[in-house]
Amino acid sequence: MNKLTKFLLIVLIFASTSTASTRWRYNDIFKFQNVTDNDHLEYDSTFRKWVNVSDITLDGNLFVLETATPTAKPGYGSIYPKVNNELFFQDGAGNEHLLHGDSFSGMWFHAASVDTVAISAADTFTLIDSFENLTDEDDLGNTVGSIANSELTIGANGNGEYTLGFHASITSAGANSEMVIVMGKEFATPLSISAATNATPIVITTDGTDLFNGDMVTIVNGTGNTGVNGDWILTAKSTNDFTLLDMQGADSIGNGPYNADSADITIEYSGELLMHRIVSQTDLGVGGTSGTLPLVTGDKIALYVANINATRDLEVAQVTLNVRRIAD
């Protein structure tokens, strides 16, 4: 019987004992004696015995049963795997932290000739649909890419904090243009707008506590005060209130009493995850950025472009988009 087998036998017998003091012997090699819940154990492979010490040392592998989130024990931390191949640490207060669980995907495009992204309206976001290839993805389905839809979708067990990044080589069709290239997060559950002032500028109230000044949003379905609908830059944050400015910084204009909760924020364009620059007609420009966002099951990540005060198309020579979950 090897040491690992003996260890597992000991764990099984010890775990099944309900008394505070336990003695067990296997051919006079292993012995538990006067073991309580507050004791710690070490296996001394030289002297072939267990002793009470401050740590546990094991020569070999430790097999841990996959489990659901356990009940926390105040003052103690717990490390455990779950059936979805994720490893967690739980502190004594019951807070659960992901240690490891792969979730990653990406898309890319590169060709000898540019791909044209048609821009039909100024100061609004257009999906960049140039992608032709998927990168490697995790084998758990935690992030799934779609070339057909030019998006990356967070799967059933993909909740968490993510690093996101993109890089692009681009030109502008017709003339130099001021453009914003940005990652957009389409919410699995849109953020409801409970109020929107009939004023200039419009001030909205939303439950989007993770939104910040400089973020941009797409708002749809607003009734009564339909001036709330469109693509906006958020400013003057006050708790859950934001002022709406257009992409050139002009005030939004209210046009009637707002029907409460009628409008939703469907897409957030993070102010951290964008490239804002003059795009040349003749010289290939390169750039990109990276940052972090919290993502949940059903959220979709894609890349967008807005042409500021013009409708010149974006020409893409190369573009890459990647997301990867990080431990928290």
Secondary structure, DSSP 8 states (H G I E B T S, - for coil): --HHHHHHHHHHHHHT--SSS--EEETTTEEE-S--TT--EEEETTTTEEEE-SS---SS-------S-----TT--EEEE-TTS-EEEE-TT--EEEEE---EEEEEEEEEEEEEE---STTS-EE-----EE----TTSSEEEETTTTEEEE-TT--EEEEEEEEEEEEESSS-EEEEEEEEEEEEEEEEEEEE-SSSS-EEEES-TT--TT-EEEEE---SSGGG-EEEEEEEEETTEEEEE-TTS-B----S---TT-EEEEEEEEEEEEEEEEE-SSS-EEEEEEEEEEE-TT-EEEEEEEETT----EEEEEEEEEEEEE--
